[in-house]
Amino acid sequence: MSHPAPLRFDGRTAVVTGAARGIGNAIAHGFAAGGATVVVADLDEAAAAAAAQEITSVGGKASSLGVDVTDEAQVDALVAHAGTVDILVNNAAITTTQVVEETDPEAWRRVLDVNLTGPFLCSRAVLPGMRERGYGKIVNIASVAAKRISFNAGASYTASKAGLVAFTRHLAYEAAPDGISVNAVCPGPVLTPMLAEMADEATLNARRKSVPRGRLATPEDQAEMVLYLASDRADMLCGQAVDVDGGALLGWYDTDTYFERRRAAR
Ligand SMILES: NC(=O)c1ccc[n+]([C@@H]2O[C@H](COP(=O)([O-])OP(=O)(O)OC[C@H]3O[C@@H](n4cnc5c(N)ncnc54)[C@H](O)[C@@H]3O)[C@@H](O)[C@H]2O)c1
């Protein structure tokens, strides 16, 4: 079997928001390994600096900036810091966990602000340069919650991610004529600090059972798809929201129950 050449991003600059840890961090490492110059942008300035340092320590090209993606001036400063932005990954996100009637309106607004307005502001800031150069890749990190509901987070998160998928579709249509591709990745459950903070071991086991592949995804599983969507090999993908979930969205029972029912039906 012949394997395709590894994805390369030499000469490209990739900005990844929320890249200090978790999925964003794996994405940043992936781009750097492919030869890109990476900007680690994160609210947590110290963690972003440490993450960039880690990339350079293994031979990659990276810098960092403390950025709140909801702040227009900070987003402009991010684009100025990066210089040319060929690739933007909108990955930073937060959640609320309460049921709707117990959700503080301010917390709701903040989730929508970070998860939806943040990607809008970052995209808005990089688009003029991308249009001018006739080249750009934007990848939004949504969630399978966009297509069903979130299991661990609250309705604010589900609504923000559904909005992000809709934003992806609309922006993809507007940007495609200028050589800019916009797509989204919808991770299923991924073992990251965000999930580990929200779920106990029993919940994690239940989540594992809901994934036909039989395991939770890793940040690297998500990074694989992000890198592909940001590469020229994905040129004809436009406004897609790709589920990277090991089949979790395909069924609505865990696989043990599914096979029990098949056996009972023999
Ligand atoms: N972990 C999962 O199971 C899972 C599942 C589906 C989707 N996702 C999505 O994947 C992405 C990454 O998730 P993760 O689990 O790695 O999260 P995480 O909490 O581990 O990392 C998120 C990063 O974003 C940063 N951040 C938060 N607010 C910010 C802001 N206003 N400006 C800039 N940076 C900010 C945080 O400092 C943090 O470093 C998110 O979009 C999340 O919604 C995660």
The ligand as an ORCA input file, in Angstrom:
! r2SCAN-3c Opt
* xyz 0 1
  N     -12.564     18.142     25.169
  C     -13.606     17.696     24.525
  O     -14.091     16.591     24.784
  C     -14.212     18.502     23.420
  C     -15.295     17.957     22.720
  C     -15.874     18.689     21.691
  C     -15.357     19.930     21.369
  N     -14.312     20.456     22.052
  C     -13.821     21.770     21.645
  O     -12.422     21.706     21.371
  C     -11.823     22.965     21.689
  C     -10.684     22.769     22.667
  O     -11.192     22.108     23.808
  P     -10.224     21.602     24.985
  O     -10.922     20.499     25.623
  O      -8.842     21.440     24.469
  O     -10.309     22.890     25.950
  P      -9.346     23.380     27.140
  O     -10.206     24.012     28.173
  O      -8.411     22.302     27.547
  O      -8.501     24.531     26.401
  C      -9.138     25.720     26.000
  C      -8.101     26.820     25.953
  O      -8.785     28.028     25.537
  C      -8.293     29.099     26.303
  N      -9.283     30.178     26.342
  C     -10.449     30.223     27.046
  N     -11.065     31.398     26.863
  C     -10.297     32.121     26.012
  C     -10.403     33.405     25.444
  N     -11.425     34.226     25.748
  N      -9.432     33.841     24.600
  C      -8.378     33.047     24.315
  N      -8.207     31.807     24.840
  C      -9.158     31.355     25.681
  C      -8.019     28.511     27.692
  O      -7.103     29.311     28.417
  C      -7.470     27.133     27.321
  O      -6.073     27.141     27.208
  C     -12.951     23.849     22.212
  O     -13.472     24.620     21.154
  C     -13.965     22.836     22.696
  O     -15.269     23.389     22.732
  C     -13.722     19.764     23.081
*
